[in-house]
Structures are given as structure tokens and as C-alpha cells.
Amino acid sequence: MPKVLVSDPIAPEGVDILKRVADVDVRTGLPKEELAAIIGEYDALAVRSETKVTADIIARAERLKIIGRAGVGVDNIDVDAATKRGILVVNSPEGNTIAAAELTIAMLLALARNIPQADSSLRQGEWKRSKYMGSEVYHKTLGVIGLGKIGREVAKRAQSFEMRVIGNDPYLKPEQAEALGITLVDLDTLYQDSDYITVHVPKTKETLGMINAEKLARMKPTVRLINCARGGIIDEAALAEAARSGRIGGAAVDVFSTEPAPKDNPLLGVPNIITTPHLGASTEEAQVNVAIDIAEQIADVLQGRPARAAVNMPSVAADVLARIQPYLTLAEKIGSLHAQLTSSTIEEVEVIYAGEEFESLPTVHLTRAVLKGLLEPIVPESVNYVNAPGLAASRGIKVTESRTPANEAHSCLLTVRKRGPGSAREICGTVFSPDNIRIVHIDGFRVDIRPSGPMLLTQHTDKPGIIGKVGTALGDAGINIAGMHVGRESGEGSPAMMVLKLDTLIPDPVMAQLRQIPGMESARQVAL
């Protein structure tokens, strides 16, 4: 049974899901040295933001298949190191969406009405109504940097206050923004026109310190900034100075470049800056949601299914994942069949998608599945959806994708062509229903087989007696034939291919006997 380490506190609902498929150890607050010493025992790791999964930790994670982050940000995980080791990193991009959006709006209103400062004053016995005069957000302009799920939820709530919402997101099309009631603008315009600015972008090399002293100088002197995304996106020293000097109206910050925030953090103690200790996901509902989300993904991966929110490979929405699952199985089986029928090096793999069904599916995943199936039997490394493209590239295998219309025989057809020195092979498959996956062509021979279990594939001259001799040899060896399909080019005497579904593998001496049958060109057994 696989083993899972939970090294940060997650909701018990998530732990219960993990216990259904694995032995689970909940060991929170581990020192780095202790984590490094034990990580090699585990197949999966579940964390929040406290555990730092560094490259040296990953280097010692010999069995690790997946790291699950109960939350959105993965800056505490060395994703590049995990990818190189073929370790999947997943997060919960939607589990705390509402919690983070609501906190952002709470920060906006607290800034507008000076709520924390007024509360503190009253608790000290003061009654200074005029000192804490606020302003209305009605008809003010909110600039949203990053219009992903959280940014959009913030915009929706701000619009309910009849705020004008402008936004910047290089990945959002103008027509999409228009449908959301958001005006897309460049960053300079957003800085100059906004009364409130909120950031909802990931922490990357490009976004680190993106709002600095120069950008703050372009803003209105009354502007108020909100950061409930990631610490360091707004330069902390520059923000503190701008707020303290009155260059801006104020700020609300929930995240810090170093957490927990040290006492000398420049944002702490500035009167017009509201600070909270990373509460974005700190609601009971959000903690349960993210725990369940990553637990389900870890369970799926440990049971051989793809994750829906992988950070180091393209993510798949839940509804799309349900539709793509049988095609993933088909793609991996075709890749594996290619590998087991190959006796030479592989130079090129071409994946062809035919039919309208593939127009709405993320074929990048299917191509990765082909490569996983292809490489798994022939390389010493552990192969998965994450590292399969890199392993193929490191071996000089050229991988291409193309799309074509469906043919008359099949409404959707997945074709994989493999080429090597002086050799080529083509295998085609289709999905009739989620539980009815078929290989339908091998090297031009029409077949009809379910790709599972032991099989014998022969190429021979179609003449009387060959099939009978194969059956006799297998029967004498006590090997049961579960199914058979024969495809041939034309009539008697033409080349033919036979596929036998077997209950057990064939011993080597029997395989040698089969290859000696007159008219037998080749005989290979495979296990799918």
C-alpha cells in the first residue's frame, strides 16, 4: 500500500480521503533535516505553506510521485526540481477562491472606512469620529491586476457596489473582459486611473516587485493598494515609505515576502497600512475545500489516474477530465504497444487526431500519455505525464501533433506513427464508449482488440493450417486463448496479422516454437 506524508495541518476530511487508498502519517512541524531523512519512505506528500519542499528534499524523495499543496501558491515547492524528477505537483486553484475574494473586498472596505484604526482608537478610550472620516467606494475605480478566478470574483463583488472595474491580464481576451463588465487597460493606465488597486497574480520572476517606487509615483495620491495574493509582488519598503509619507492613501496587506512576517518588516506599524497574517484562505469552508481537493488528486494519481490541477503540466477541468480519461488510456496503450513491438531505436513519433471529438479535448495530455506508454518499457527512469516529454527530447525523439477530419469508418481516431532507422509502424485506436476502447489498425491491417492483458501478435502468410498450428502449440502448453482477430490484405496467400488475447504469458520455448511454423514471419507477445 502506498504511503502518504501530511507535513502541514490540513482538514481531517482530506486526511480521511487519503486513508482510503494509502497509509497516512500526519507529522507536522518537521525540521528540514528530519523531513529529508524520512521523505524517501513516501509515495506522496501533502503540504500547505509551512513545509519548504526544496531541491535537496526532492533529491532524497526516491519514491515520491506527487506533492499536493493545499492552496493556490506553490512558491514553497521547488517545482523545477520536482519536474526533473518526474514528480507531479498539484494545487487547489479553486478551493479558496471565494475566501480570498471576500477577504480582498473586506480589506477594500476596511481601507475605505478606516475600520481597524477606528476600532483600535475606541478600545483605547478615544471617541474621534472626525479623525476616521471615510470615503465611499460607490462610483470609484477599482484596478484589478490579474483576472483569474479570484480576480474575477473580486470584480464581480466590486460591481455590486457600483464600482467601475478596470483590469490588466495579458491572457484575457477583450471580448471575455467585456462579458465580465471589465475594461481591459495597460498597466500604466491602471496605475493612473485607479482609486483602489488589487493584485491577483502568481509570484514569478516577472511579478516579483512589479509595483515599486517608480510605479507608486504614477498613482493618485489617494490610491489604496491591496495585496492578498503573494508577498513581494509589491515592494514592501517602497509601499511603506509611500504610505508613511502620504504619497498614497493607504494599503492593506495579507501576505509578506517572508512569513511569518518578522518584527522589522517595514509594513508593520505604519498607521495607514492594514496588515493581517495571511488570512486569505483562512475560512473553515476553504480549508475543508482545499484539503478535499488535493487529497482527491493525490488519491487519483496513486491509483493511476491523472490529476486535474497539476502545476507542472497543463491542468484539466473536472468535466473535461471525465471525457478525456478513456482517450488517455487509449493513448498510453498505443504507446506501450509501439514500444513492445519495437526492436530498433525511435527517431520520430507522430500523433494524429482525427474527428471533432478531439477539437474540444486538450490533446497535449494525450500526446504525453502516448510518450509515457512508449517510454515506460524501454527507459530505466520512472516515466509519467510530467517528465515524458523531457525524456523523449533527451533521447532525440522528435514529437509532432496534427489534426485531420474523421474518416467514414470511425468518428474519432487516434493514430500514432513511429519511425526509426529503416523501420516504421502505425497503430490506430478509437473510443466507442468510456468502457469500450479498441485498437482498430496495426500497420494497415484491420483489427478489433481491447488493449488489455497478455496478447500474441503474429504476421504470417494467410494459408490453411497456420492458425491451427498456433492454437495447437498454445493448447499443448496449457495457455488459454480468450479471443482472436485476424486481418489480412486480400485473399488466401496474402500477408495477414493475427492478434490473440491470452489468459497468461507465453514461455520463451513456446514462442520459439511459434516462430518456426512455416509461413510465420514474426511473432511477438505483449502485455498491456
Secondary structure, 3 states (H helix, E strand, C coil): CCEEEECCCCCHHHHHHHHCCCEEEECCCCCHHHHHHHHHHCCEEEECCCCCECHHHHHCCCCCCEEEECCCCCCCECHHHHHHCCCEEECCCCCCHHHHHHHHHHHHHHHHHCHHHHHHHHHCCCCCCCCCCCCCCCCCEEEEECCCHHHHHHHHHHHHCCCEEEEECCCCCHHHHHHCCCEECCHHHHHHHCCEEEECCCCCCCCCCCECHHHHHCCCCCCEEEECCCCCCECHHHHHHHHHHCCCCEEEECCCCCCCCCCCCCCCCCCCEEECCCCCCCCHHHHHHHHHHHHHHHHHHHCCCCCCCECCCCCCCHHHHHHHHHHHHHHHHHHHHHHHCCCCCCCEEEEEEECHHHHHCCHHHHHHHHHHHHHCCCCCCCCCCCCHHHHHHHCCCEEEEEEECCCCCCCCEEEEEEEECCEEEEEEEEEEECCEEEEEEECCEEEEECCCCEEEEEEEECCCCHHHHHHHHHHHCCCCEEEEEEEECCCCCCEEEEEEEECCCCCHHHHHHHHCCCCEEEEEEEEC
